[in-house]
């Protein structure tokens, strides 16, 4: 079973998720810039390159070639403290390949 999960551990392997676009109310809006595009897990931690936790993935939206995310900042982090182009990182274990969302499931048959 499930149970309580503590905070996400600091990731060993990270890659650039994307860059800051603008604040939106209490969220951060970021453009996904990684190539090839991978889809972040909901609630996955978002980090600075120095592995300081910024917040968690709140939503993923947009088109495959123009993907964006909103990030819910950790307490004490203000969306307005970032500038356009600031980079955000994510654990390589918190990403799903794009084909999981774009390839129709095969219909098993006999």
C-alpha positions in Angstrom: 0.0 0.0 0.0 0.6 3.7 -0.2 1.2 5.6 3.0 2.8 8.9 3.7 5.7 9.9 1.6 8.2 12.3 2.9 9.8 15.1 0.8 11.4 14.0 -2.4 15.1 13.2 -1.9 17.6 15.3 -3.7 18.0 13.7 -7.2 21.3 12.1 -8.2 20.8 12.7 -11.9 19.0 15.8 -13.2 18.5 17.5 -16.6 17.2 20.9 -17.6 13.4 20.9 -17.6 12.9 24.3 -19.0 13.1 28.1 -18.4 11.1 30.7 -16.4 8.5 32.5 -18.5 6.4 34.5 -15.9 4.7 34.3 -12.5 0.9 33.6 -12.5 -0.7 34.3 -9.2 1.2 32.0 -6.7 2.6 29.7 -9.5 5.6 29.8 -11.8 5.0 29.2 -15.5 8.0 27.6 -17.3 8.6 26.6 -21.0 9.8 23.0 -21.3 13.0 23.3 -23.4 14.5 19.7 -23.1 15.1 17.9 -26.3 13.8 15.3 -26.9 10.7 16.4 -25.0 9.8 14.3 -22.0 6.7 14.7 -19.8 7.4 15.5 -16.1 5.4 13.6 -13.4 2.8 15.6 -11.5 4.2 16.7 -8.1 7.8 16.0 -9.2 10.3 18.2 -7.6 11.8 21.1 -9.6 15.3 22.1 -8.6 18.0 24.7 -9.3 21.2 23.4 -10.9 22.7 23.5 -7.4 20.0 21.0 -6.2 18.0 23.5 -4.2 14.3 22.6 -4.2 12.2 25.3 -5.9 8.8 23.6 -5.9 6.7 20.8 -7.5 5.1 20.3 -11.0 1.5 21.5 -10.7 0.3 21.1 -14.3 1.5 20.3 -17.8 -0.1 22.0 -20.7 0.3 23.1 -24.3 1.2 21.3 -27.5 3.9 18.7 -27.9 6.2 21.2 -29.7 5.2 24.1 -27.2 5.0 22.4 -23.8 4.7 24.4 -20.6 4.4 23.6 -16.9 3.2 25.4 -13.8 5.3 24.9 -10.7 3.9 25.3 -7.2 6.8 26.9 -5.2 7.9 25.7 -1.9 7.1 27.8 1.1 9.4 30.9 1.1 10.0 30.8 -2.7 8.3 33.7 -4.6 7.6 33.3 -8.3 8.5 37.0 -8.8 12.1 36.3 -7.7 12.9 34.6 -11.0 13.8 36.2 -14.3 12.9 35.2 -17.9 15.3 32.5 -19.0 16.2 31.2 -15.5 16.6 27.4 -15.8 14.8 24.8 -13.8 15.9 21.2 -13.4 14.2 17.9 -12.8 15.2 14.3 -11.8 15.7 12.0 -14.7 13.6 9.5 -12.8 10.6 11.9 -12.8 10.1 12.0 -16.6 8.0 9.9 -19.0 8.8 9.5 -22.7 6.6 11.5 -25.0 5.4 8.3 -26.9 3.5 7.3 -23.8 1.1 10.2 -24.6 1.2 10.3 -28.4 1.0 6.6 -29.5 -2.4 5.1 -29.3 -2.6 1.9 -27.3 -2.4 -1.2 -29.4 -5.6 -3.1 -29.4 -4.9 -6.7 -28.3 -6.7 -9.2 -30.4 -6.8 -12.8 -31.4 
